[in-house]
Amino acid sequence: MSTDNATEREQERNEPGPFETLGRGLRLSPELRSGLAFTLVLAAITSIGRLVVPVSAQKVLDNGLFGAGGPDVRYVLGVTAIGIGVLAVTTASNYLMNKRLFIVTETALANLRRRTFRHIHDLSMLHQQSERRGSLTARVTTDIDTVSQFLQQGGMQIITSLAQIVVATAVMIVYSWQLALAVWVVFVPVSLLIKWLQKHLANAYSNVRKSVAMMLSAVSESVVGAGVVRSYGVGARTSQRL
């Protein structure tokens, strides 16, 4: 048991990190690098637009409605018009970013699925007989769907969140560097905690993938080997396993 635990710990240490995995994915799928710089620019514009509403509200309240000279309607209307214009640009940028992201990822994933199918068919019959059918099926179904979900949702959130952190930090420094320092004092430990949790989540998800492969294997083997199951009278045991 101790040897197995030591082997598992050694495998965990050798597991690539998230950024290393992401970089390997970009190298293996050059389609994902198409227009990446422009997508990052659109993400930055979208992040800036998200800060327009609170900044505009602060300007309207402090300088427009409760200014030293009383309410200034023209100032309020001007700030509101600028805010609406920026939000319109932000909405258009967000639309273009999502459109490019979905088109690029679906194109890359279609090619990845074809390459995966081709690789499985090129494997020797001995390897295919020794491998669980569910594991091979999961490679071109569940795993590809997980990659798709990450690229279209998690990947987009990572891009926009990083851009928003930079922009929000710059805005806070302009308003109050003390406030920015206080926020980062809290943010840094949380980032380290998230990194620690990420390792445990990765291990848990690895166990989930193994469970999915076992489930698909049980289903496929009971269907393909239906005749054998009936011949040996192990239908009850097969049903219990399912």
N, C-alpha and C positions, 0 to 999 in steps of 0.2 A: 504493500500500500504506500509506504514511504517513497519507494522508487517511482511509482506512478505519479505521486504528488510532485516529486522533484522534476519529473519529465514535463508535467503540465506547467510548472513555474518557469522552466527553461523555455518552453514554447511561448509563454506569455511575454517573457523578456525579449524574445526574438520577433514578436509581432510588430509590424511596422506601425508608426504613428499615423494619426489622421492626415497630416499634411503630406507625409511621405506617400500614403495611399492615394491621396488626391493627385499628387504629382505623377505617380505611376499611371493613374487613369488617364491623365491628359496626354502622357506620352503614348499610351496604347491606343487612344482614340483621338487622332489629330482633328477630327471633325469638331470636337469640343473647343478647340482653340480658335476656331473661325469666328472672327469678330469679337473676341473676348475683351479686348481693350475698349471697344465702343460700348459693350454691355456694362463694363465697369463705370464708364463715364455716365451712362444713363442711370446706373444705380446711385452714383454720387448726387446727381441732380434730383432724383427721387428722395434721397435722404435729406437734402437741403430743404426741399419743399415741405417735408413733415415738420420742420421747425418754424415754418412761416406763420402758422396759426397762433402759437403761443407768443411769438415775438410781436406779431401784429396786434394781438390783444393787449399786450403790455404797453405798446406805444400808444394805442388808442386810449387806454385808460389813464396812463400817466401824463401824456402830453396833449391828448385831444379833449378828453372830458374833464379831467381834474388838473389841468395846467394852471400856471400862475395867473394867466389872463382870463380864466374861465373856459367854458367849452368852445372848442374851435371846430366848427362843422366842416370847413374846407379841409382841414388837416385830417379829420376822421375819414372823410370821403376819399381823400388821396391815398391814405394808408390802406383803406379797404380795397380800393381799386388795384393797388399794387399787389396786395395779398391775393386777390382773385386772379390776377394775371399770372402770378407765380404758381398758384395752385393749378391753373390750366396747363402751364408748361410741365409741371410735375406729373399731372395725370397723363399727358401725352407721352412723357418719358417712361412712366411706369408701364403704359400699354406697349410701347415699343420694346422695352426690356423683356416683358413677359413673352411677347410674340417671338422675339429672337431666341429667348431661352428655350421655349417649347419646341420651336422648329429645329434648333441645333441639337438639343438633347434627343428628340425623337429620331432624327436622322442618324445620330451616333449610336443610339441604342438598337436601331434596326440593323445597322452594320455589325454591331457587337453580337446580336442574336444570331445573325447568319454565320459569323465566324465561329461562334460557340457550337452551333449545329454541325458545321463543317469539321471542327476539331473532334467532336464526339464520334462522328461517323468515320473519322480517320483512325480512331483508336483500334487496337487489335481486339479480336473477338475474345481472347483470353482476359484482357483487361475489362471488357464490358461484362463478361460473365462473372468476374470477381467483384465488380462494383455493384452497389445497390442501385436498382433502377430508379428508385425515388431520388437518390442523390443526383443522378444524371438529369432527371426531369427537373429537379429544383434549380439546376444551373441555368436552364433556359427559360424558366418561368418565374419562380419566386425571387431568385437572385436578381434577374434583370428588372423585375418590377420594383424591387427595393432600390436599385441604382436609379431607376427612373424617378421614383418618389423623392430621393435625395436631391437629384439634380434640379428637379422642377419646383421643389418646395424648400428643402433644407439648404440646398446650394444658393438659391435666391435669397433666403433669409440671412445666410452668412455674409453674402456680398453687401446687402443693404444695411445689415447691422454694423458691419465694420465701418462702412462709410458714415453711418449715422453717429457712431462713437467719435470718429474724428471731427465731424462737423459740430456735434454737440459740445465736445471739449473746447473747440475753438471759440464757440459762442460764450461758453461759461467763462473762459479766460478773459474775453472782452468785457463781460459784465463784472466778474469778480474772480480773481485768481484764487482767493481764499476758498470760495465755493467750489471751484474746480479741484483744488487740492483735497478738500474734504470728501468730494465724491470719489476721487481716485483712491483715497485711503481705504474706502469701503469696497471699491470695485476690484482692486488687485487681489485681496484674499478670496473674494467670491470666484474670481477667475481660476485661482489655484484649486479651490474646492471643486469647481466644475471639471477641471482636468482630472482630479482624483476620481470623481464619480464616473467620468467617461470611460475609464479603464474597467470599472466594474460593470458598466452597462455593455461594453463590448464583449466581455466574457459571458454575460447573460444572453446577449443576442447570439453569440456563437452556439450556446446550448439550444436556443430556440431553433436555429437553422438545422442542427442535428435532429431535433425532434420532428421538424417538418419533413426532413428527408426520410426518417423512419416511418412517418405516417404515410407518405407517398409510396414508400416501398411496400408497406403492408397492403395498401389498396391495390397497387399494380400486381403484386404477387398473387393476391387472392383472385383477381380477375383473370390473369394469364394462366394461373395454375388451377382454375376451377375444376377441371377434369380430375386432376390429381387429388384435390381436396375431397371430392365426392368418392373417388376410388378408395381412399384410405379412411373415409368416415371421420374426418377431422373438421367437419363444418362448424361444430359448436366451438371448438378451440379457435378457429379462424375468426368467427364472429366475435368472440370475446376479445381477441387481439385488436380487431377493428374498433 
